[in-house]
Amino acid sequence: MVKNSLLRAFALLAAVGSAPLLAGCFDGEAREEAVAPPPPQVAVAEMHPHPVPLSYRYAGRVSAFREVEVRARVSGILLERAYIEGARVKAGDVLFRIDPAPYEAEVARAEAQLQEAEAQLSRARRDAERAVTLYERKVGTLKARDDAISAVEQAEADVAAARAQLRAARIDLDYTTVTAPIDGITSLKVLPEGSLVGTGAGDSLLTRISQLDPVYVNFSFSDTEYAEIRRLLESGQAEGPEDGRLTARISFGDGQVYEREGYIDFTDSSIDLQTGTIRARAVVPNPEHRLLPGQFVRVTVTGVTLKDAIVVPQAAVMQGPQGQFVYTVDASNKAGIKPVTLGREVEGGWIVADGLRAGDRVVTEGVIKVRPGNPVAVAEAQETTAASAAR
């Protein structure tokens, strides 16, 4: 009995002694939970309006600057092809030779006819001189004189006709040598040597020549983009190039950018009813013939610059139930939400059409950790990439 009483007394003392210790442990944990976590660290970018170049990208197709059909203008046997198919030729280079023998004979006949007409004219003039002399001496009649003068006039007309016939014969003879009308690249031959060529639509085509320096790049743009560019320029919000020519840069299907720059030389005055687009055309230098007719390329049109625009980085834009927004940081480093209306994508981010103004500090890094109304630890302030580049 005495032993059990002692054990209960020791257990009670142990329980009473450990109570303050347990209470101290729980009180320390409560104090640790009451300490607030540090504010999240974020990076911000201060918004500054600056000139922003706009660019518009379209699908385009290359076509030859000029394409000429080389046709025979006289008929005959095709004797020779004097060029290499697919080779570059210059204007005036000999391409084909048609048998000239019949036309040489025609020239000789026309020359003989001219000589005969000139001889007839000489005789008519002598007869007219005698008739006039006899009439003046009152020996000849008036009719004889008038007939002699008319014979001279007729002979002069015959000479003129003979000269015209000789000229036509020489032109036909010249046409037996077919030359290149322009500089360019020749196509495959249409008719082989020995063929009988004619002057009709179906038997006169010999080859085609395409001028590939420069080349045309045809593309289309929407009527809404046309209206946007016109509105920006007319309102003074944007400015165009000084010479009035928009610039065209070409890129290939693999993304490689063509090193030479062209310009827009044509914009249609009407909208295509089937596609709802406006046709346009660019002229692009092509001395190395890297651009070939029929090739599909990408056309990037530049030259329009917004005078004062705010560009927000893409990483700063968030999407919520009410639309797009960004986190901003005020002077006391507290975060807030600002809904934004975005415009065109440009280098460095998105153009802000509405929602931000100069001096706003936008969170660009650490946006996931931001809670509206809570403080943040702001890293060293930065400007947007586009603003820095503009300066």
GUDO-876171 format. One record per atom (N, C-alpha, C): x, y, z. Coordinates in steps of 0.02 Angstrom, whole numbers, padded with zeros to 5 digits, always signed. Layout:
BEGIN
XYZ...
END
This chain:
BEGIN
+00042-00060+00000+00000+00000+00000+00043+00062+00000+00092+00062+00042+00137+00120+00047+00173+00130-00019+00193+00073-00048+00231+00078-00113+00187+00107-00168+00124+00087-00173+00079+00113-00225+00065+00186-00215+00060+00208-00153+00047+00279-00139+00106+00321-00161+00166+00297-00149+00225+00335-00172+00228+00341-00247+00211+00287-00283+00213+00290-00357+00163+00341-00384+00102+00344-00354+00053+00393-00378+00076+00463-00363+00111+00474-00308+00135+00541-00291+00188+00564-00340+00234+00518-00356+00287+00536-00406+00257+00550-00475+00206+00511-00495+00174+00523-00561+00141+00590-00562+00108+00611-00508+00075+00676-00506+00125+00733-00511+00181+00725-00474+00232+00778-00478+00262+00784-00548+00272+00726-00582+00300+00727-00650+00253+00762-00699+00188+00748-00689+00139+00780-00734+00137+00855-00723+00139+00875-00660+00137+00948-00644+00200+00982-00670+00257+00949-00666+00319+00980-00688+00325+00986-00763+00296+00939-00800+00302+00941-00873+00252+00987-00905+00200+01008-00870+00148+01052-00900+00176+01117-00925+00218+01153-00885+00246+01216-00912+00288+01204-00974+00324+01148-00976+00365+01136-01035+00323+01127-01097+00269+01087-01093+00224+01077-01150+00191+01142-01170+00171+01181-01121+00140+01245-01136+00188+01291-01173+00252+01289-01153+00302+01330-01186+00313+01309-01258+00311+01244-01272+00319+01220-01341+00264+01244-01386+00201+01236-01362+00144+01258-01404+00143+01333-01413+00163+01371-01365+00165+01443-01371+00217+01465-01422+00275+01430-01428+00326+01447-01479+00302+01434-01549+00265+01378-01557+00238+01364-01625+00188+01417-01645+00147+01440-01601+00098+01492-01618+00133+01556-01638+00188+01573-01604+00224+01635-01622+00255+01628-01691+00279+01567-01709+00309+01558-01775+00256+01565-01830+00194+01539-01816+00141+01545-01866+00118+01617-01874+00125+01657-01825+00102+01727-01828+00149+01770-01869+00211+01749-01882+00259+01789-01921+00240+01784-01995+00229+01841-02031+00208+01842-02102+00267+01824-02147+00254+01789-02204+00309+01773-02251+00333+01836-02286+00393+01836-02310+00419+01896-02345+00382+01906-02411+00377+01969-02434+00342+01982-02497+00380+01950-02556+00344+01928-02607+00378+01897-02664+00419+01948-02703+00475+01924-02728+00518+01968-02768+00497+01965-02841+00489+02023-02871+00467+02028-02941+00511+02078-02978+00510+02073-03043+00543+02123-03086+00490+02164-03121+00500+02227-03126+00452+02272-03157+00484+02309-03215+00442+02334-03260+00464+02375-03316+00421+02437-03317+00454+02494-03319+00418+02558-03321+00400+02574-03393+00337+02591-03404+00312+02603-03471+00330+02674-03495+00357+02678-03556+00374+02742-03586+00351+02741-03659+00310+02789-03679+00291+02793-03750+00352+02807-03794+00355+02775-03851+00412+02784-03897+00390+02764-03967+00426+02784-04019+00409+02764-04088+00415+02689-04096+00364+02659-04126+00363+02587-04136+00349+02573-04210+00396+02541-04245+00382+02522-04315+00333+02464-04319+00286+02469-04365+00237+02417-04375+00258+02374-04434+00240+02311-04433+00255+02266-04488+00193+02222-04500+00183+02206-04564+00127+02165-04585+00154+02109-04629+00133+02047-04615+00161+01990-04650+00107+01953-04689+00125+01936-04751+00077+01904-04796+00112+01848-04835+00070+01804-04863+00095+01753-04909+00097+01784-04979+00152+01773-05014+00160+01801-05081+00184+01749-05131+00181+01768-05194+00204+01724-05247+00244+01765-05297+00301+01736-05318+00347+01771-05362+00324+01763-05435+00331+01816-05474+00318+01813-05545+00371+01853-05581+00381+01838-05645+00433+01872-05684+00414+01946-05693+00465+01987-05695+00454+02058-05706+00426+02070-05776+00452+02034-05824+00426+02034-05892+00433+01964-05921+00385+01943-05959+00388+01878-05993+00366+01888-06065+00410+01873-06112+00398+01887-06182+00398+01822-06221+00350+01814-06266+00349+01758-06312+00387+01777-06375+00434+01736-06393+00473+01747-06454+00440+01706-06510+00414+01742-06560+00378+01709-06614+00410+01725-06681+00401+01679-06729+00425+01689-06797+00379+01738-06832+00408+01785-06869+00368+01834-06905+00368+01821-06980+00406+01771-07001+00403+01746-07070+00402+01670-07067+00375+01640-07116+00372+01566-07119+00433+01539-07154+00448+01476-07140+00504+01444-07172+00531+01387-07129+00586+01358-07151+00618+01303-07115+00665+01331-07062+00658+01306-07001+00701+01328-06946+00769+01293-06953+00820+01332-06970+00886+01304-06983+00928+01295-06920+00925+01342-06873+00973+01341-06817+00942+01372-06754+00960+01341-06697+00948+01372-06632+01015+01393-06605+01025+01458-06594+01090+01485-06579+01100+01501-06505+01062+01472-06460+01069+01485-06389+01062+01419-06351+01081+01420-06288+01074+01362-06244+01010+01370-06204+00969+01320-06203+00906+01324-06168+00917+01337-06093+00879+01384-06067+00885+01402-05997+00941+01450-05982+00978+01471-06033+01033+01517-06023+01008+01589-06022+01049+01632-05994+01033+01703-05993+01055+01735-06059+01011+01773-06089+01026+01807-06152+01015+01882-06142+01045+01921-06187+01038+01993-06186+00997+02015-06246+00967+02073-06240+00927+02099-06295+00971+02107-06357+00949+02080-06414+00987+02083-06476+01026+02020-06492+01033+01974-06443+01068+01911-06457+01028+01869-06507+01064+01835-06552+01031+01792-06602+01007+01728-06568+00943+01711-06579+00914+01651-06550+00901+01598-06602+00871+01616-06659+00854+01567-06712+00871+01597-06780+00880+01552-06827+00889+01572-06898+00842+01530-06941+00801+01565-06978+00754+01533-07026+00785+01537-07095+00773+01487-07136+00802+01483-07204+00790+01550-07240+00844+01587-07257+00835+01653-07288+00831+01651-07364+00844+01594-07395+00850+01593-07469+00789+01621-07504+00727+01602-07488+00669+01630-07523+00664+01706-07515+00684+01731-07459+00678+01802-07446+00735+01841-07478+00792+01809-07486+00846+01841-07524+00825+01848-07597+00793+01797-07623+00768+01801-07692+00715+01855-07699+00673+01862-07649+00621+01914-07651+00652+01983-07650+00705+01992-07612+00740+02056-07611+00770+02071-07679+00800+02021-07711+00830+02032-07778+00775+02050-07828+00718+02017-07825+00663+02033-07871+00638+02104-07860+00632+02125-07795+00609+02192-07780+00659+02245-07803+00723+02229-07799+00774+02276-07823+00769+02285-07899+00757+02229-07935+00749+02233-08008+00687+02273-08026+00633+02263-07990+00572+02301-08004+00583+02375-07992+00621+02391-07940+00636+02462-07928+00678+02491-07984+00727+02453-08008+00767+02478-08064+00724+02489-08126+00679+02443-08138+00634+02450-08196+00589+02511-08188+00563+02523-08129+00520+02581-08117+00559+02645-08124+00621+02646-08101+00662+02706-08108+00677+02720-08181+00688+02666-08221+00700+02676-08293+00638+02704-08327+00579+02678-08309+00517+02704-08337+00508+02777-08319+00528+02796-08259+00522+02866-08238+00568+02910-08279+00628+02887-08291+00675+02927-08331+00648+02938-08402+00620+02885-08432+00592+02892-08499+00531+02938-08499+00490+02933-08448+00431+02976-08446+00450+03049-08438+00502+03062-08399+00524+03131-08392+00551+03160-08457+00587+03119-08495+00613+03143-08560+00555+03156-08608+00506+03111-08608+00448+03121-08652+00410+03183-08632+00405+03197-08568+00369+03256-08545+00406+03319-08565+00471+03319-08561+00510+03378-08582+00499+03393-08656+00498+03340-08698+00487+03352-08770+00416+03376-08783+00368+03347-08746+00299+03368-08758+00289+03441-08738+00320+03462-08683+00313+03532-08662+00347+03578-08713+00404+03558-08738+00440+03600-08787+00398+03608-08851+00371+03552-08875+00330+03556-08936+00268+03598-08925+00238+03593-08866+00179+03633-08852+00195+03707-08851+00253+03723-08820+00273+03794-08817+00288+03822-08886+00311+03779-08931+00324+03801-09001+00261+03798-09045+00206+03779-09012+00141+03774-09047+00142+03720-09101+00183+03671-09089+00185+03614-09135+00145+03555-09107+00152+03546-09041+00117+03491-09008+00050+03514-08980+00011+03466-08961-00056+03481-08934-00053+03484-08857-00105+03516-08829-00110+03520-08756-00120+03451-08726-00160+03409-08759-00172+03342-08734-00107+03302-08731-00065+03308-08781-00002+03271-08782+00042+03292-08723+00042+03358-08711+00082+03382-08654+00055+03355-08588-00011+03360-08579-00040+03337-08516-00031+03262-08507-00037+03223-08561-00025+03151-08555+00046+03135-08535+00094+03173-08563+00164+03161-08545+00177+03177-08472+00146+03232-08447+00155+03250-08375+00124+03197-08331+00064+03173-08351+00032+03120-08311+00073+03057-08311+00106+03042-08366+00149+02982-08369+00207+02988-08320+00234+03048-08312+00287+03058-08263+00262+03046-08192+00203+03073-08177+00175+03063-08111+00162+02989-08097+00137+02954-08148+00125+02882-08140+00189+02845-08129+00242+02863-08164+00307+02831-08157+00336+02844-08088+00327+02905-08063+00351+02920-07995+00315+02877-07943+00250+02867-07952+00213+02825-07905+00237+02752-07910+00252+02729-07970+00277+02661-07978+00344+02652-07943+00386+02704-07947+00451+02701-07912+00441+02697-07837+00394+02738-07810+00381+02737-07738+00356+02669-07716+00311+02638-07757+00285+02572-07741+00340+02519-07743+00385+02525-07791+00440+02477-07797+00488+02483-07737+00499+02545-07715+00542+02554-07657+00510+02525-07594+00444+02535-07587+00409+02506-07530+00412+02430-07532+00404+02402-07592+00408+02329-07598+00478+02303-07580+00529+02340-07600+00597+02320-07583+00608+02324-07507+00581+02376-07477+00589+02383-07404+00554+02326-07368+00494+02307-07390+00458+02252-07359+00496+02186-07367+00527+02177-07426+00565+02116-07437+00626+02113-07392+00658+02170-07381+00716+02171-07338+00696+02159-07265+00638+02186-07245+00614+02174-07177+00602+02099-07166+00569+02067-07214+00557+01995-07208+00623+01957-07205+00672+01979-07243+00737+01946-07241+00769+01954-07173+00762+02014-07143+00790+02025-07076+00755+01980-07025+00690+01968-07035+00652+01927-06988+00674+01854-06989+00712+01833-07038+00736+01764-07038+00788+01753-06984+00817+01806-06958+00861+01802-06899+00822+01827-06839+00806+01782-06793+00764+01798-06735+00810+01816-06677+00801+01876-06649+00843+01900-06594+00801+01907-06530+00836+01913-06474+00803+01920-06409+00778+01992-06401+00714+02002-06385+00689+02070-06376+00707+02102-06309+00722+02060-06258+00739+02086-06192+00794+02043-06161+00823+02068-06108+00869+02027-06067+00827+01979-06025+00851+01918-06017+00815+01871-05976+00839+01800-05983+00798+01753-05957+00813+01682-05958+00767+01648-06008+00797+01606-06051+00758+01572-06102+00726+01509-06074+00671+01490-06103+00637+01428-06084+00659+01371-06129+00629+01313-06120+00642+01257-06165+00618+01274-06235+00652+01246-06285+00632+01260-06353+00564+01228-06366+00527+01262-06410+00461+01238-06428+00464+01197-06493+00503+01222-06541+00511+01188-06606+00584+01169-06617+00597+01108-06640+00666+01087-06653+00689+01112-06722+00755+01110-06733+00782+01127-06799+00752+01082-06852+00741+01111-06910+00711+01074-06965+00635+01079-06969+00605+01109-06918+00532+01116-06917+00511+01172-06965+00451+01165-06990+00422+01217-07031+00383+01264-06986+00406+01325-06980+00372+01374-06938+00328+01418-06981+00275+01442-06950+00230+01487-06985+00223+01552-06948+00172+01589-06966+00160+01654-06935+00093+01655-06897+00060+01597-06891-00004+01594-06855+00006+01585-06781-00049+01587-06744-00046+01581-06671-00023+01512-06649-00034+01461-06690-00018+01393-06669+00049+01367-06692+00082+01401-06739+00145+01374-06765+00201+01425-06767+00193+01481-06731+00245+01533-06733+00286+01538-06669+00264+01508-06614+00299+01514-06551+00365+01475-06552+00419+01509-06537+00486+01478-06537+00512+01466-06467+00505+01515-06423+00527+01508-06353+00498+01565-06313+00512+01566-06249+00492+01620-06205+00553+01646-06167+00552+01711-06153+00606+01742-06115+00575+01776-06054+00603+01761-05995+00578+01790-05933+00632+01835-05904+00613+01897-05889+00659+01943-05856+00652+01934-05781+00706+01912-05749+00704+01893-05678+00742+01940-05633+00764+01997-05658+00796+02046-05616+00773+02116-05637+00728+02145-05598+00699+02121-05536+00642+02072-05549+00607+02054-05495+00548+02011-05501+00490+02045-05464+00430+02023-05481+00370+02044-05445+00354+01993-05391+00329+02016-05335+00302+01973-05283+00230+01996-05270+00182+01955-05288+00111+01972-05282+00083+01945-05217+00043+01986-05183+00012+01965-05120-00053+02004-05111-00090+01987-05059-00153+02020-05044-00156+02034-04970-00190+02089-04951-00200+02106-04881-00273+02123-04870-00294+02118-04807-00365+02126-04791-00385+02200-04792-00449+02211-04802-00474+02279-04803-00470+02311-04734-00473+02271-04680-00468+02300-04613-00398+02327-04600-00347+02292-04624-00279+02317-04616-00268+02380-04657-00297+02381-04716-00293+02441-04758-00325+02501-04722-00384+02489-04692-00419+02542-04656-00378+02565-04595-00346+02516-04561-00306+02533-04503-00247+02578-04521-00210+02559-04574-00153+02599-04595-00175+02669-04616-00229+02672-04654-00253+02737-04676-00275+02781-04618-00309+02751-04568-00331+02789-04510-00272+02815-04470-00222+02773-04460-00164+02795-04421-00127+02852-04455-00120+02848-04521-00084+02900-04558-00124+02965-04560-00189+02960-04573-00229+03020-04579-00239+03055-04512-00241+03017-04457-00250+03046-04392-00185+03075-04363-00130+03060-04393-00066+03084-04368-00036+03041-04314-00068+02985-04297-00040+02940-04247+00022+02903-04272+00027+02897-04338+00083+02862-04368+00109+02903-04426+00169+02888-04447+00199+02920-04505+00226+02868-04552+00223+02884-04617+00247+02838-04668+00316+02857-04693+00342+02820-04741+00409+02836-04768+00408+02902-04806+00465+02935-04808+00470+03000-04841+00455+02997-04915+00478+02943-04948+00467+02937-05020+00399+02907-05037+00360+02889-04985+00294+02862-04997+00293+02788-05016+00350+02755-05017+00354+02685-05036+00363+02641-04974+00317+02595-04964+00324+02548-04910+00376+02495-04928+00413+02472-04879+00467+02424-04891+00440+02353-04887+00469+02310-04929+00450+02239-04930+00512+02197-04920+00510+02154-04868+00563+02106-04855+00536+02036-04868+00577+01994-04899+00556+01927-04920+00590+01875-04876+00553+01824-04858+00581+01766-04823+00555+01703-04856+00597+01651-04855+00581+01588-04888+00542+01542-04841+00522+01485-04868+00482+01438-04830+00517+01411-04769+00584+01407-04771+00621+01382-04713+00636+01436-04662+00611+01497-04673+00622+01551-04626+00681+01595-04642+00722+01575-04690+00780+01615-04709+00757+01680-04741+00788+01736-04721+00770+01802-04746+00812+01819-04807+00779+01840-04859+00814+01862-04920+00849+01928-04906+00912+01933-04926+00953+01989-04906+00936+02055-04941+00900+02052-04996+00886+02114-05034+00816+02139-05018+00809+02204-05017+00747+02236-04996+00712+02266-05057+00646+02258-05060+00607+02286-05114+00560+02339-05089+00513+02359-05133+00465+02410-05115+00398+02394-05148+00344+02421-05120+00278+02411-05148+00267+02461-05204+00252+02436-05264+00243+02481-05321+00171+02483-05347+00128+02439-05319+00059+02438-05344+00012+02414-05289-00044+02450-05281-00098+02429-05237-00163+02439-05274-00203+02387-05277-00265+02390-05315-00313+02441-05284-00355+02470-05326-00403+02520-05303-00470+02491-05285-00477+02425-05290-00541+02393-05274-00528+02329-05234-00580+02305-05201-00576+02245-05160-00601+02186-05200-00565+02131-05196-00587+02069-05229-00650+02044-05194-00704+02038-05232-00768+02018-05203-00767+01947-05177-00727+01904-05205-00725+01834-05184-00685+01823-05120-00631+01859-05112-00587+01849-05054-00592+01905-05003-00619+01962-05022-00622+02018-04976-00555+02050-04962-00507+02041-05007-00440+02067-04997-00423+02116-05053-00368+02152-05043-00343+02200-05091-00277+02175-05118-00271+02173-05184-00209+02148-05214-00155+02202-05212-00094+02178-05203-00036+02223-05202+00023+02187-05233+00074+02226-05249+00133+02197-05284+00196+02234-05261+00249+02195-05252+00314+02222-05233+00364+02208-05288+00411+02254-05296+00467+02245-05342+00529+02231-05300+00562+02174-05315+00619+02152-05274+00679+02139-05320+00738+02166-05305+00797+02150-05345+00813+02076-05341+00838+02048-05396+00852+01976-05399+00912+01962-05444+00970+01993-05430+01027+01983-05476+01054+01912-05476+01048+01876-05420+01073+01807-05417+01021+01756-05438+00961+01779-05455+00906+01735-05477+00887+01683-05423+00889+01704-05360+00867+01660-05306+00791+01656-05303+00758+01707-05326+00685+01707-05328+00663+01685-05398+00621+01634-05400+00600+01605-05464+00525+01614-05472+00502+01624-05534+00430+01631-05545+00391+01570-05520+00335+01583-05486+00294+01531-05458+00312+01512-05387+00368+01538-05360+00390+01521-05293+00347+01556-05240+00329+01518-05187+00291+01547-05132+00340+01574-05079+00328+01635-05056+00371+01667-05007+00327+01704-04956+00360+01730-04905+00327+01773-04857+00350+01845-04868+00302+01891-04868+00316+01962-04879+00302+01999-04814+00353+02034-04789+00345+02076-04729+00348+02149-04751+00293+02184-04742+00287+02253-04763+00299+02298-04704+00346+02345-04711+00362+02393-04658+00363+02463-04687+00370+02512-04643+00372+02581-04665+00325+02626-04627+00276+02597-04592+00229+02636-04550+00254+02633-04478+00261+02692-04446+00287+02695-04378+00239+02734-04334+00217+02702-04279+00178+02737-04228+00222+02787-04192+00198+02848-04184+00240+02899-04155+00251+02888-04080+00198+02876-04042+00203+02865-03970+00160+02806-03951+00193+02751-03934+00156+02691-03917+00188+02659-03856+00146+02627-03816+00170+02589-03758+00169+02515-03775+00225+02482-03764+00233+02411-03779+00243+02374-03714+00201+02324-03701+00206+02284-03641+00234+02216-03660+00282+02189-03622+00309+02123-03638+00255+02068-03635+00263+02019-03675+00214+01965-03677+00209+01928-03611+00265+01921-03576+00265+01884-03512+00225+01920-03459+00211+01984-03468+00174+02022-03417+00099+02016-03425+00075+01993-03482+00003+01992-03496-00027+01928-03469-00081+01936-03431-00117+01879-03403-00188+01878-03431-00219+01820-03429-00288+01812-03454-00333+01793-03396-00386+01833-03386-00433+01819-03333-00504+01812-03360-00552+01800-03316-00622+01793-03339-00648+01856-03373-00623+01915-03353-00646+01977-03383-00603+02000-03441-00553+01960-03459-00510+01979-03515-00438+01983-03494-00398+02017-03533-00326+02022-03522-00311+02077-03471-00258+02066-03431-00239+02115-03381-00165+02108-03367-00139+02157-03330-00069+02155-03307-00069+02175-03234-00016+02154-03198-00005+02175-03130+00040+02237-03131+00019+02288-03094+00059+02348-03087+00080+02357-03014+00131+02395-03004+00158+02408-02937+00156+02483-02925+00125+02505-02870+00120+02577-02856+00182+02601-02819+00179+02664-02796+00237+02694-02763+00254+02660-02698+00204+02629-02665+00217+02594-02602+00232+02520-02612+00246+02502-02674+00263+02432-02692+00207+02383-02676+00145+02406-02686+00088+02361-02681+00063+02344-02750+00045+02281-02759+00024+02258-02825-00049+02273-02837-00066+02286-02900-00135+02297-02920-00147+02268-02989-00210+02265-03008-00230+02238-03073-00253+02295-03118-00230+02293-03181-00254+02341-03230-00275+02304-03292-00339+02306-03311-00361+02277-03374-00330+02316-03433-00312+02281-03485-00280+02313-03543-00314+02290-03607-00313+02334-03655-00334+02317-03723-00273+02317-03767-00257+02260-03797-00196+02253-03835-00208+02262-03909-00158+02288-03942-00160+02295-04015-00116+02245-04049-00079+02269-04099-00037+02226-04140+00025+02203-04102+00047+02142-04118+00109+02116-04091+00168+02147-04128+00217+02172-04091+00276+02203-04119+00337+02174-04084+00395+02198-04105+00456+02176-04072+00457+02200-04000+00464+02155-03952+00466+02173-03882+00402+02160-03845+00348+02143-03880+00285+02129-03845+00224+02149-03885+00174+02177-03848+00111+02197-03878+00102+02272-03870+00074+02303-03921+00055+02373-03915-00007+02378-03871-00005+02424-03823-00062+02433-03777-00106+02488-03806-00166+02468-03828-00213+02517-03854-00248+02556-03799-00258+02525-03741-00292+02559-03686-00277+02522-03621-00271+02559-03566-00262+02528-03500-00200+02549-03464-00148+02571-03500-00085+02592-03469-00067+02661-03492-00029+02695-03451-00004+02761-03470+00069+02767-03450+00100+02821-03471+00171+02831-03458+00185+02831-03383+00237+02797-03363+00257+02794-03293+00231+02734-03255+00182+02698-03281+00158+02638-03248+00213+02586-03244+00217+02553-03185+00266+02500-03176+00229+02433-03180+00249+02393-03229+00215+02330-03243+00261+02273-03222+00230+02223-03189+00268+02164-03168+00281+02121-03229+00344+02106-03241+00364+02065-03299+00391+01997-03279+00415+01989-03218+00441+01925-03194+00413+01913-03124+00394+01850-03111+00365+01833-03047+00291+01847-03042+00256+01851-03098+00185+01868-03097+00144+01815-03062+00167+01752-03062+00128+01698-03030+00124+01708-02955+00175+01739-02925+00177+01747-02852+00141+01810-02828+00118+01852-02874+00088+01916-02855+00016+01905-02833-00004+01940-02779-00073+01941-02756-00096+02014-02753-00151+02031-02786-00173+02101-02787-00183+02128-02717-00158+02188-02705-00164+02221-02640-00108+02204-02592-00068+02153-02606-00013+02134-02562+00052+02168-02585+00098+02180-02540+00162+02210-02559+00206+02160-02596+00252+02187-02634+00301+02147-02671+00369+02178-02662+00420+02137-02670+00489+02161-02668+00511+02173-02740+00520+02237-02757+00534+02256-02826+00609+02252-02839+00627+02216-02892+00697+02215-02913+00714+02281-02946+00775+02289-02967+00797+02351-02999+00753+02366-03059+00727+02425-03062+00679+02444-03114+00712+02440-03182+00673+02416-03231+00696+02410-03299+00645+02441-03345+00667+02459-03404+00621+02481-03456+00610+02424-03503+00556+02427-03540+00542+02375-03588+00597+02371-03639+00604+02312-03667+00656+02301-03717+00648+02348-03776+00587+02357-03797+00575+02400-03855+00593+02471-03840+00577+02494-03780+00594+02563-03762+00668+02573-03760+00704+02525-03730+00777+02529-03727+00807+02530-03795+00780+02487-03840+00807+02485-03908+00795+02551-03944+00737+02583-03931+00722+02645-03965+00769+02701-03943+00792+02697-03883+00838+02749-03859+00910+02735-03879
END
